[in-house]
Amino acid sequence: MCKPISIELCDDEVHSLHEWIDGRDAIDSILAYSENQQYTYGVEAGKILRKIHTIPATEVCEDWEIFLI
């Protein structure tokens, strides 16, 4: 996961700047897999997002992996 470089409050908005992560666009990569495997990856991503959305917005944590493990 990319690490935040800075997180700032500006008026009623939060701005965050994160490290750059080398990689490829997902669309260029996912098409190399079968439809069955693409579906499996989508289900796994959905499970991770469900966990992320259970974290209270008021809770501050530098390391999201703590909540996802």
PDB file of N, CA, C and O in Angstrom:
ATOM      1  N   MET A   1       0.846  -1.175   0.000  1.00  0.00           N
ATOM      2  CA  MET A   1       0.000   0.000   0.000  1.00  0.00           C
ATOM      3  C   MET A   1       0.890   1.236   0.000  1.00  0.00           C
ATOM      4  O   MET A   1       1.979   1.229   0.573  1.00  0.00           O
ATOM      5  N   CYS A   2       0.417   2.292  -0.645  1.00  0.00           N
ATOM      6  CA  CYS A   2       1.212   3.517  -0.679  1.00  0.00           C
ATOM      7  C   CYS A   2       1.098   4.239   0.663  1.00  0.00           C
ATOM      8  O   CYS A   2       0.049   4.224   1.307  1.00  0.00           O
ATOM      9  N   LYS A   3       2.178   4.860   1.062  1.00  0.00           N
ATOM     10  CA  LYS A   3       2.215   5.569   2.339  1.00  0.00           C
ATOM     11  C   LYS A   3       1.885   7.042   2.105  1.00  0.00           C
ATOM     12  O   LYS A   3       2.308   7.625   1.107  1.00  0.00           O
ATOM     13  N   PRO A   4       1.134   7.639   3.019  1.00  0.00           N
ATOM     14  CA  PRO A   4       0.832   9.062   2.869  1.00  0.00           C
ATOM     15  C   PRO A   4       2.070   9.918   3.139  1.00  0.00           C
ATOM     16  O   PRO A   4       2.831   9.662   4.071  1.00  0.00           O
ATOM     17  N   ILE A   5       2.247  10.926   2.309  1.00  0.00           N
ATOM     18  CA  ILE A   5       3.328  11.894   2.508  1.00  0.00           C
ATOM     19  C   ILE A   5       2.799  13.045   3.352  1.00  0.00           C
ATOM     20  O   ILE A   5       3.470  13.518   4.270  1.00  0.00           O
ATOM     21  N   SER A   6       1.582  13.491   3.027  1.00  0.00           N
ATOM     22  CA  SER A   6       0.961  14.540   3.834  1.00  0.00           C
ATOM     23  C   SER A   6      -0.553  14.423   3.736  1.00  0.00           C
ATOM     24  O   SER A   6      -1.096  13.994   2.718  1.00  0.00           O
ATOM     25  N   ILE A   7      -1.221  14.813   4.813  1.00  0.00           N
ATOM     26  CA  ILE A   7      -2.675  14.877   4.858  1.00  0.00           C
ATOM     27  C   ILE A   7      -3.009  16.217   5.492  1.00  0.00           C
ATOM     28  O   ILE A   7      -2.586  16.508   6.611  1.00  0.00           O
ATOM     29  N   GLU A   8      -3.777  17.039   4.764  1.00  0.00           N
ATOM     30  CA  GLU A   8      -4.063  18.392   5.238  1.00  0.00           C
ATOM     31  C   GLU A   8      -5.548  18.695   5.154  1.00  0.00           C
ATOM     32  O   GLU A   8      -6.245  18.217   4.258  1.00  0.00           O
ATOM     33  N   LEU A   9      -6.019  19.492   6.096  1.00  0.00           N
ATOM     34  CA  LEU A   9      -7.385  19.974   6.089  1.00  0.00           C
ATOM     35  C   LEU A   9      -7.399  21.346   5.433  1.00  0.00           C
ATOM     36  O   LEU A   9      -6.651  22.239   5.833  1.00  0.00           O
ATOM     37  N   CYS A  10      -8.244  21.513   4.432  1.00  0.00           N
ATOM     38  CA  CYS A  10      -8.349  22.781   3.708  1.00  0.00           C
ATOM     39  C   CYS A  10      -9.832  23.120   3.592  1.00  0.00           C
ATOM     40  O   CYS A  10     -10.567  22.465   2.853  1.00  0.00           O
ATOM     41  N   ASP A  11     -10.267  24.137   4.318  1.00  0.00           N
ATOM     42  CA  ASP A  11     -11.688  24.473   4.425  1.00  0.00           C
ATOM     43  C   ASP A  11     -12.432  23.244   4.938  1.00  0.00           C
ATOM     44  O   ASP A  11     -12.138  22.760   6.031  1.00  0.00           O
ATOM     45  N   ASP A  12     -13.382  22.739   4.176  1.00  0.00           N
ATOM     46  CA  ASP A  12     -14.138  21.554   4.594  1.00  0.00           C
ATOM     47  C   ASP A  12     -13.692  20.303   3.851  1.00  0.00           C
ATOM     48  O   ASP A  12     -14.439  19.326   3.785  1.00  0.00           O
ATOM     49  N   GLU A  13     -12.496  20.317   3.295  1.00  0.00           N
ATOM     50  CA  GLU A  13     -11.999  19.192   2.511  1.00  0.00           C
ATOM     51  C   GLU A  13     -10.705  18.653   3.112  1.00  0.00           C
ATOM     52  O   GLU A  13      -9.973  19.365   3.799  1.00  0.00           O
ATOM     53  N   VAL A  14     -10.448  17.399   2.839  1.00  0.00           N
ATOM     54  CA  VAL A  14      -9.192  16.779   3.250  1.00  0.00           C
ATOM     55  C   VAL A  14      -8.412  16.450   1.989  1.00  0.00           C
ATOM     56  O   VAL A  14      -8.935  15.817   1.072  1.00  0.00           O
ATOM     57  N   HIS A  15      -7.157  16.884   1.949  1.00  0.00           N
ATOM     58  CA  HIS A  15      -6.284  16.611   0.808  1.00  0.00           C
ATOM     59  C   HIS A  15      -5.177  15.676   1.273  1.00  0.00           C
ATOM     60  O   HIS A  15      -4.560  15.896   2.315  1.00  0.00           O
ATOM     61  N   SER A  16      -4.934  14.635   0.492  1.00  0.00           N
ATOM     62  CA  SER A  16      -3.862  13.709   0.857  1.00  0.00           C
ATOM     63  C   SER A  16      -2.932  13.501  -0.330  1.00  0.00           C
ATOM     64  O   SER A  16      -3.369  13.409  -1.478  1.00  0.00           O
ATOM     65  N   LEU A  17      -1.652  13.429  -0.030  1.00  0.00           N
ATOM     66  CA  LEU A  17      -0.618  13.177  -1.029  1.00  0.00           C
ATOM     67  C   LEU A  17       0.075  11.885  -0.631  1.00  0.00           C
ATOM     68  O   LEU A  17       0.529  11.737   0.504  1.00  0.00           O
ATOM     69  N   HIS A  18       0.153  10.949  -1.575  1.00  0.00           N
ATOM     70  CA  HIS A  18       0.716   9.627  -1.289  1.00  0.00           C
ATOM     71  C   HIS A  18       1.936   9.354  -2.154  1.00  0.00           C
ATOM     72  O   HIS A  18       2.130   9.976  -3.199  1.00  0.00           O
ATOM     73  N   GLU A  19       2.759   8.404  -1.695  1.00  0.00           N
ATOM     74  CA  GLU A  19       3.914   7.969  -2.479  1.00  0.00           C
ATOM     75  C   GLU A  19       3.447   7.431  -3.824  1.00  0.00           C
ATOM     76  O   GLU A  19       2.315   6.969  -3.964  1.00  0.00           O
ATOM     77  N   TRP A  20       4.330   7.498  -4.806  1.00  0.00           N
ATOM     78  CA  TRP A  20       4.052   6.923  -6.109  1.00  0.00           C
ATOM     79  C   TRP A  20       4.302   5.427  -6.045  1.00  0.00           C
ATOM     80  O   TRP A  20       5.278   4.975  -5.446  1.00  0.00           O
ATOM     81  N   ILE A  21       3.417   4.667  -6.664  1.00  0.00           N
ATOM     82  CA  ILE A  21       3.603   3.222  -6.747  1.00  0.00           C
ATOM     83  C   ILE A  21       3.707   2.862  -8.219  1.00  0.00           C
ATOM     84  O   ILE A  21       2.794   3.134  -8.998  1.00  0.00           O
ATOM     85  N   ASP A  22       4.821   2.251  -8.598  1.00  0.00           N
ATOM     86  CA  ASP A  22       4.966   1.803  -9.976  1.00  0.00           C
ATOM     87  C   ASP A  22       3.980   0.678 -10.244  1.00  0.00           C
ATOM     88  O   ASP A  22       3.708  -0.148  -9.373  1.00  0.00           O
ATOM     89  N   GLY A  23       3.458   0.656 -11.438  1.00  0.00           N
ATOM     90  CA  GLY A  23       2.523  -0.407 -11.789  1.00  0.00           C
ATOM     91  C   GLY A  23       1.920  -0.174 -13.156  1.00  0.00           C
ATOM     92  O   GLY A  23       2.354   0.701 -13.906  1.00  0.00           O
ATOM     93  N   ARG A  24       0.927  -0.962 -13.465  1.00  0.00           N
ATOM     94  CA  ARG A  24       0.226  -0.856 -14.743  1.00  0.00           C
ATOM     95  C   ARG A  24      -1.247  -0.606 -14.475  1.00  0.00           C
ATOM     96  O   ARG A  24      -1.749  -0.912 -13.393  1.00  0.00           O
ATOM     97  N   ASP A  25      -1.941  -0.048 -15.461  1.00  0.00           N
ATOM     98  CA  ASP A  25      -3.378   0.134 -15.336  1.00  0.00           C
ATOM     99  C   ASP A  25      -4.045  -1.227 -15.194  1.00  0.00           C
ATOM    100  O   ASP A  25      -3.656  -2.187 -15.859  1.00  0.00           O
ATOM    101  N   ALA A  26      -5.033  -1.305 -14.340  1.00  0.00           N
ATOM    102  CA  ALA A  26      -5.705  -2.580 -14.078  1.00  0.00           C
ATOM    103  C   ALA A  26      -6.305  -3.174 -15.347  1.00  0.00           C
ATOM    104  O   ALA A  26      -6.249  -4.387 -15.550  1.00  0.00           O
ATOM    105  N   ILE A  27      -6.875  -2.335 -16.197  1.00  0.00           N
ATOM    106  CA  ILE A  27      -7.509  -2.851 -17.415  1.00  0.00           C
ATOM    107  C   ILE A  27      -6.495  -3.562 -18.303  1.00  0.00           C
ATOM    108  O   ILE A  27      -6.841  -4.526 -18.987  1.00  0.00           O
ATOM    109  N   ASP A  28      -5.254  -3.100 -18.301  1.00  0.00           N
ATOM    110  CA  ASP A  28      -4.221  -3.747 -19.112  1.00  0.00           C
ATOM    111  C   ASP A  28      -3.808  -5.091 -18.525  1.00  0.00           C
ATOM    112  O   ASP A  28      -3.358  -5.973 -19.256  1.00  0.00           O
ATOM    113  N   SER A  29      -3.953  -5.253 -17.236  1.00  0.00           N
ATOM    114  CA  SER A  29      -3.533  -6.481 -16.562  1.00  0.00           C
ATOM    115  C   SER A  29      -4.657  -7.506 -16.445  1.00  0.00           C
ATOM    116  O   SER A  29      -4.439  -8.697 -16.668  1.00  0.00           O
ATOM    117  N   ILE A  30      -5.851  -7.049 -16.098  1.00  0.00           N
ATOM    118  CA  ILE A  30      -6.944  -7.974 -15.787  1.00  0.00           C
ATOM    119  C   ILE A  30      -7.361  -8.801 -16.997  1.00  0.00           C
ATOM    120  O   ILE A  30      -7.809  -9.937 -16.845  1.00  0.00           O
ATOM    121  N   LEU A  31      -7.219  -8.244 -18.193  1.00  0.00           N
ATOM    122  CA  LEU A  31      -7.638  -8.969 -19.393  1.00  0.00           C
ATOM    123  C   LEU A  31      -6.762 -10.178 -19.690  1.00  0.00           C
ATOM    124  O   LEU A  31      -7.123 -11.016 -20.516  1.00  0.00           O
ATOM    125  N   ALA A  32      -5.620 -10.277 -19.029  1.00  0.00           N
ATOM    126  CA  ALA A  32      -4.738 -11.431 -19.212  1.00  0.00           C
ATOM    127  C   ALA A  32      -5.268 -12.656 -18.463  1.00  0.00           C
ATOM    128  O   ALA A  32      -4.774 -13.765 -18.668  1.00  0.00           O
ATOM    129  N   TYR A  33      -6.268 -12.466 -17.597  1.00  0.00           N
ATOM    130  CA  TYR A  33      -6.825 -13.558 -16.796  1.00  0.00           C
ATOM    131  C   TYR A  33      -8.167 -14.010 -17.361  1.00  0.00           C
ATOM    132  O   TYR A  33      -8.841 -13.262 -18.068  1.00  0.00           O
ATOM    133  N   SER A  34      -8.541 -15.233 -17.041  1.00  0.00           N
ATOM    134  CA  SER A  34      -9.836 -15.768 -17.478  1.00  0.00           C
ATOM    135  C   SER A  34     -10.961 -14.983 -16.798  1.00  0.00           C
ATOM    136  O   SER A  34     -10.743 -14.327 -15.779  1.00  0.00           O
ATOM    137  N   GLU A  35     -12.159 -15.059 -17.371  1.00  0.00           N
ATOM    138  CA  GLU A  35     -13.305 -14.374 -16.765  1.00  0.00           C
ATOM    139  C   GLU A  35     -13.555 -14.897 -15.350  1.00  0.00           C
ATOM    140  O   GLU A  35     -13.946 -14.142 -14.460  1.00  0.00           O
ATOM    141  N   ASN A  36     -13.325 -16.187 -15.156  1.00  0.00           N
ATOM    142  CA  ASN A  36     -13.502 -16.777 -13.833  1.00  0.00           C
ATOM    143  C   ASN A  36     -12.541 -16.156 -12.819  1.00  0.00           C
ATOM    144  O   ASN A  36     -12.946 -15.824 -11.705  1.00  0.00           O
ATOM    145  N   GLN A  37     -11.279 -15.999 -13.197  1.00  0.00           N
ATOM    146  CA  GLN A  37     -10.285 -15.411 -12.298  1.00  0.00           C
ATOM    147  C   GLN A  37     -10.570 -13.924 -12.075  1.00  0.00           C
ATOM    148  O   GLN A  37     -10.385 -13.422 -10.966  1.00  0.00           O
ATOM    149  N   GLN A  38     -11.017 -13.215 -13.115  1.00  0.00           N
ATOM    150  CA  GLN A  38     -11.386 -11.805 -12.969  1.00  0.00           C
ATOM    151  C   GLN A  38     -12.503 -11.668 -11.933  1.00  0.00           C
ATOM    152  O   GLN A  38     -12.472 -10.776 -11.085  1.00  0.00           O
ATOM    153  N   TYR A  39     -13.479 -12.554 -12.015  1.00  0.00           N
ATOM    154  CA  TYR A  39     -14.589 -12.537 -11.066  1.00  0.00           C
ATOM    155  C   TYR A  39     -14.082 -12.765  -9.639  1.00  0.00           C
ATOM    156  O   TYR A  39     -14.488 -12.071  -8.706  1.00  0.00           O
ATOM    157  N   THR A  40     -13.194 -13.742  -9.487  1.00  0.00           N
ATOM    158  CA  THR A  40     -12.632 -14.048  -8.170  1.00  0.00           C
ATOM    159  C   THR A  40     -11.904 -12.836  -7.595  1.00  0.00           C
ATOM    160  O   THR A  40     -12.066 -12.516  -6.417  1.00  0.00           O
ATOM    161  N   TYR A  41     -11.106 -12.163  -8.419  1.00  0.00           N
ATOM    162  CA  TYR A  41     -10.413 -10.955  -7.954  1.00  0.00           C
ATOM    163  C   TYR A  41     -11.414  -9.869  -7.560  1.00  0.00           C
ATOM    164  O   TYR A  41     -11.203  -9.160  -6.576  1.00  0.00           O
ATOM    165  N   GLY A  42     -12.494  -9.736  -8.316  1.00  0.00           N
ATOM    166  CA  GLY A  42     -13.525  -8.750  -7.989  1.00  0.00           C
ATOM    167  C   GLY A  42     -14.185  -9.031  -6.652  1.00  0.00           C
ATOM    168  O   GLY A  42     -14.437  -8.114  -5.871  1.00  0.00           O
ATOM    169  N   VAL A  43     -14.465 -10.302  -6.390  1.00  0.00           N
ATOM    170  CA  VAL A  43     -15.063 -10.693  -5.108  1.00  0.00           C
ATOM    171  C   VAL A  43     -14.103 -10.379  -3.965  1.00  0.00           C
ATOM    172  O   VAL A  43     -14.520  -9.849  -2.935  1.00  0.00           O
ATOM    173  N   GLU A  44     -12.829 -10.699  -4.136  1.00  0.00           N
ATOM    174  CA  GLU A  44     -11.830 -10.406  -3.099  1.00  0.00           C
ATOM    175  C   GLU A  44     -11.732  -8.902  -2.851  1.00  0.00           C
ATOM    176  O   GLU A  44     -11.650  -8.466  -1.702  1.00  0.00           O
ATOM    177  N   ALA A  45     -11.739  -8.109  -3.923  1.00  0.00           N
ATOM    178  CA  ALA A  45     -11.678  -6.647  -3.776  1.00  0.00           C
ATOM    179  C   ALA A  45     -12.904  -6.136  -3.025  1.00  0.00           C
ATOM    180  O   ALA A  45     -12.793  -5.241  -2.187  1.00  0.00           O
ATOM    181  N   GLY A  46     -14.068  -6.700  -3.322  1.00  0.00           N
ATOM    182  CA  GLY A  46     -15.293  -6.313  -2.625  1.00  0.00           C
ATOM    183  C   GLY A  46     -15.221  -6.598  -1.138  1.00  0.00           C
ATOM    184  O   GLY A  46     -15.694  -5.799  -0.329  1.00  0.00           O
ATOM    185  N   LYS A  47     -14.634  -7.727  -0.768  1.00  0.00           N
ATOM    186  CA  LYS A  47     -14.483  -8.066   0.653  1.00  0.00           C
ATOM    187  C   LYS A  47     -13.581  -7.063   1.363  1.00  0.00           C
ATOM    188  O   LYS A  47     -13.859  -6.659   2.492  1.00  0.00           O
ATOM    189  N   ILE A  48     -12.501  -6.664   0.699  1.00  0.00           N
ATOM    190  CA  ILE A  48     -11.594  -5.671   1.287  1.00  0.00           C
ATOM    191  C   ILE A  48     -12.308  -4.335   1.448  1.00  0.00           C
ATOM    192  O   ILE A  48     -12.189  -3.689   2.489  1.00  0.00           O
ATOM    193  N   LEU A  49     -13.053  -3.914   0.419  1.00  0.00           N
ATOM    194  CA  LEU A  49     -13.790  -2.649   0.509  1.00  0.00           C
ATOM    195  C   LEU A  49     -14.838  -2.689   1.614  1.00  0.00           C
ATOM    196  O   LEU A  49     -15.044  -1.693   2.307  1.00  0.00           O
ATOM    197  N   ARG A  50     -15.495  -3.821   1.783  1.00  0.00           N
ATOM    198  CA  ARG A  50     -16.480  -3.951   2.858  1.00  0.00           C
ATOM    199  C   ARG A  50     -15.814  -3.722   4.211  1.00  0.00           C
ATOM    200  O   ARG A  50     -16.378  -3.043   5.069  1.00  0.00           O
ATOM    201  N   LYS A  51     -14.618  -4.282   4.412  1.00  0.00           N
ATOM    202  CA  LYS A  51     -13.891  -4.075   5.669  1.00  0.00           C
ATOM    203  C   LYS A  51     -13.514  -2.606   5.843  1.00  0.00           C
ATOM    204  O   LYS A  51     -13.656  -2.050   6.932  1.00  0.00           O
ATOM    205  N   ILE A  52     -13.035  -1.978   4.770  1.00  0.00           N
ATOM    206  CA  ILE A  52     -12.647  -0.564   4.843  1.00  0.00           C
ATOM    207  C   ILE A  52     -13.834   0.286   5.274  1.00  0.00           C
ATOM    208  O   ILE A  52     -13.680   1.202   6.081  1.00  0.00           O
ATOM    209  N   HIS A  53     -15.017  -0.012   4.743  1.00  0.00           N
ATOM    210  CA  HIS A  53     -16.195   0.796   5.041  1.00  0.00           C
ATOM    211  C   HIS A  53     -16.769   0.539   6.428  1.00  0.00           C
ATOM    212  O   HIS A  53     -17.717   1.214   6.830  1.00  0.00           O
ATOM    213  N   THR A  54     -16.219  -0.420   7.169  1.00  0.00           N
ATOM    214  CA  THR A  54     -16.664  -0.625   8.550  1.00  0.00           C
ATOM    215  C   THR A  54     -15.868   0.222   9.534  1.00  0.00           C
ATOM    216  O   THR A  54     -16.230   0.313  10.707  1.00  0.00           O
ATOM    217  N   ILE A  55     -14.798   0.836   9.072  1.00  0.00           N
ATOM    218  CA  ILE A  55     -13.952   1.647   9.944  1.00  0.00           C
ATOM    219  C   ILE A  55     -14.618   3.002  10.156  1.00  0.00           C
ATOM    220  O   ILE A  55     -14.924   3.693   9.184  1.00  0.00           O
ATOM    221  N   PRO A  56     -14.847   3.393  11.403  1.00  0.00           N
ATOM    222  CA  PRO A  56     -15.463   4.693  11.667  1.00  0.00           C
ATOM    223  C   PRO A  56     -14.620   5.829  11.083  1.00  0.00           C
ATOM    224  O   PRO A  56     -13.392   5.813  11.174  1.00  0.00           O
ATOM    225  N   ALA A  57     -15.282   6.799  10.492  1.00  0.00           N
ATOM    226  CA  ALA A  57     -14.586   7.920   9.857  1.00  0.00           C
ATOM    227  C   ALA A  57     -13.824   8.762  10.867  1.00  0.00           C
ATOM    228  O   ALA A  57     -12.881   9.459  10.494  1.00  0.00           O
ATOM    229  N   THR A  58     -14.203   8.715  12.119  1.00  0.00           N
ATOM    230  CA  THR A  58     -13.529   9.531  13.133  1.00  0.00           C
ATOM    231  C   THR A  58     -12.254   8.880  13.645  1.00  0.00           C
ATOM    232  O   THR A  58     -11.449   9.529  14.312  1.00  0.00           O
ATOM    233  N   GLU A  59     -12.066   7.599  13.337  1.00  0.00           N
ATOM    234  CA  GLU A  59     -10.889   6.885  13.820  1.00  0.00           C
ATOM    235  C   GLU A  59      -9.696   7.187  12.911  1.00  0.00           C
ATOM    236  O   GLU A  59      -9.806   7.109  11.688  1.00  0.00           O
ATOM    237  N   VAL A  60      -8.568   7.529  13.511  1.00  0.00           N
ATOM    238  CA  VAL A  60      -7.371   7.857  12.742  1.00  0.00           C
ATOM    239  C   VAL A  60      -6.364   6.733  12.914  1.00  0.00           C
ATOM    240  O   VAL A  60      -6.058   6.319  14.032  1.00  0.00           O
ATOM    241  N   CYS A  61      -5.853   6.244  11.789  1.00  0.00           N
ATOM    242  CA  CYS A  61      -4.860   5.178  11.834  1.00  0.00           C
ATOM    243  C   CYS A  61      -3.922   5.352  10.652  1.00  0.00           C
ATOM    244  O   CYS A  61      -4.376   5.504   9.518  1.00  0.00           O
ATOM    245  N   GLU A  62      -2.640   5.331  10.898  1.00  0.00           N
ATOM    246  CA  GLU A  62      -1.656   5.506   9.832  1.00  0.00           C
ATOM    247  C   GLU A  62      -1.548   4.271   8.948  1.00  0.00           C
ATOM    248  O   GLU A  62      -1.261   4.388   7.757  1.00  0.00           O
ATOM    249  N   ASP A  63      -1.772   3.093   9.513  1.00  0.00           N
ATOM    250  CA  ASP A  63      -1.540   1.850   8.797  1.00  0.00           C
ATOM    251  C   ASP A  63      -2.858   1.103   8.593  1.00  0.00           C
ATOM    252  O   ASP A  63      -3.341   0.438   9.510  1.00  0.00           O
ATOM    253  N   TRP A  64      -3.439   1.206   7.402  1.00  0.00           N
ATOM    254  CA  TRP A  64      -4.718   0.567   7.104  1.00  0.00           C
ATOM    255  C   TRP A  64      -4.624  -0.950   7.166  1.00  0.00           C
ATOM    256  O   TRP A  64      -5.632  -1.618   7.399  1.00  0.00           O
ATOM    257  N   GLU A  65      -3.435  -1.506   6.962  1.00  0.00           N
ATOM    258  CA  GLU A  65      -3.285  -2.957   6.982  1.00  0.00           C
ATOM    259  C   GLU A  65      -3.687  -3.547   8.327  1.00  0.00           C
ATOM    260  O   GLU A  65      -4.121  -4.697   8.389  1.00  0.00           O
ATOM    261  N   ILE A  66      -3.551  -2.784   9.398  1.00  0.00           N
ATOM    262  CA  ILE A  66      -3.947  -3.256  10.728  1.00  0.00           C
ATOM    263  C   ILE A  66      -5.426  -3.643  10.720  1.00  0.00           C
ATOM    264  O   ILE A  66      -5.812  -4.641  11.329  1.00  0.00           O
ATOM    265  N   PHE A  67      -6.248  -2.857  10.034  1.00  0.00           N
ATOM    266  CA  PHE A  67      -7.680  -3.112  10.002  1.00  0.00           C
ATOM    267  C   PHE A  67      -8.053  -4.208   9.014  1.00  0.00           C
ATOM    268  O   PHE A  67      -9.105  -4.831   9.156  1.00  0.00           O
ATOM    269  N   LEU A  68      -7.222  -4.452   8.028  1.00  0.00           N
ATOM    270  CA  LEU A  68      -7.565  -5.385   6.959  1.00  0.00           C
ATOM    271  C   LEU A  68      -7.087  -6.800   7.207  1.00  0.00           C
ATOM    272  O   LEU A  68      -7.477  -7.716   6.483  1.00  0.00           O
ATOM    273  N   ILE A  69      -6.253  -6.998   8.208  1.00  0.00           N
ATOM    274  CA  ILE A  69      -5.706  -8.335   8.466  1.00  0.00           C
ATOM    275  C   ILE A  69      -6.663  -9.135   9.322  1.00  0.00           C
ATOM    276  O   ILE A  69      -6.383 -10.288   9.649  1.00  0.00           O
TER     277      ILE A  69
END
